[in-house]
Amino acid sequence: MPTTRMFEVSKILSTLNPMIPYLTLASLELHRYQYNGPDREGVFSVFRNDDDAREFICKFLSDMATIYRELVKEEFIDLTQCKQAKSA
């Protein structure tokens, strides 16, 4: 699926969970960061450094795991590394 269509599809999936469109936009921004890397000028990515991106990725994964648990009633991801990064 082209990334230009993902948000449109996410709006349809919002009937399952209203956070899906927001998390889709977040995933697209992470994709842009993966492609361009950190961007101190903020032209190609909202992430100016890897630490900002790492913090955002941990929050993103936590939110995704919450939605997944709500939809299928089981765990699917180990967020231990994110929890360790916060305490470090």
C-alpha positions as CSV (number, residue, x, y, z in Angstrom):
1,M,0.0,0.0,0.0
2,P,1.4,3.4,-0.9
3,T,2.1,5.6,2.2
4,T,-0.1,8.3,0.7
5,R,-3.1,6.1,1.2
6,M,-2.4,4.9,4.7
7,F,-4.1,7.8,6.5
8,E,-7.2,7.3,4.4
9,V,-7.4,3.6,5.4
10,S,-6.6,4.5,9.0
11,K,-9.7,6.7,9.1
12,I,-11.8,3.6,8.2
13,L,-10.1,1.5,10.9
14,S,-10.8,4.2,13.5
15,T,-14.1,2.4,14.1
16,L,-11.9,-0.2,15.9
17,N,-10.0,2.4,17.9
18,P,-10.1,6.2,17.5
19,M,-6.3,6.4,18.1
20,I,-5.5,4.6,14.9
21,P,-5.4,7.7,12.6
22,Y,-3.1,9.5,15.0
23,L,-0.8,6.5,15.3
24,T,-0.7,6.1,11.6
25,L,0.5,9.7,11.2
26,A,3.1,9.0,13.9
27,S,4.2,5.9,12.0
28,L,4.6,7.9,8.8
29,E,6.7,10.5,10.7
30,L,8.9,7.6,12.0
31,H,9.2,6.4,8.4
32,R,10.4,9.8,7.3
33,Y,12.9,9.8,10.2
34,Q,14.2,6.4,9.3
35,Y,14.7,7.5,5.7
36,N,16.3,10.9,6.5
37,G,17.8,10.4,10.0
38,P,17.9,13.1,12.6
39,D,17.4,16.6,11.2
40,R,18.7,19.5,13.3
41,E,17.0,22.0,11.0
42,G,13.6,20.3,11.2
43,V,13.1,20.4,7.5
44,F,12.8,16.7,6.7
45,S,11.9,15.3,10.1
46,V,10.5,16.5,13.4
47,F,13.2,14.5,15.2
48,R,16.2,16.7,15.7
49,N,18.3,14.0,17.4
50,D,18.2,10.2,18.0
51,D,17.3,10.7,21.7
52,D,14.1,12.5,20.8
53,A,13.3,9.8,18.3
54,R,14.0,7.0,20.8
55,E,11.8,8.6,23.4
56,F,9.0,9.0,20.8
57,I,9.4,5.4,19.5
58,C,9.0,4.0,23.1
59,K,5.8,6.0,23.6
60,F,4.6,5.0,20.2
61,L,5.2,1.3,20.9
62,S,3.5,1.6,24.3
63,D,0.4,3.1,22.7
64,M,0.4,0.5,19.9
65,A,0.7,-2.3,22.5
66,T,-2.3,-0.8,24.5
67,I,-4.4,-0.8,21.4
68,Y,-3.4,-4.3,20.4
69,R,-4.2,-5.6,23.9
70,E,-7.6,-3.9,23.7
71,L,-8.4,-5.5,20.3
72,V,-7.1,-9.0,20.9
73,K,-6.8,-9.3,24.6
74,E,-3.2,-10.5,24.7
75,E,0.4,-9.2,24.9
76,F,2.4,-8.9,21.8
77,I,5.5,-6.8,22.5
78,D,8.1,-6.7,25.2
79,L,8.7,-3.0,26.2
80,T,11.4,-3.9,28.7
81,Q,14.0,-1.9,26.7
82,C,11.9,1.2,26.7
83,K,11.3,0.9,30.4
84,Q,15.1,0.5,31.0
85,A,15.9,3.5,28.8
86,K,13.5,5.7,30.9
87,S,15.2,4.7,34.2
88,A,18.8,5.2,32.8
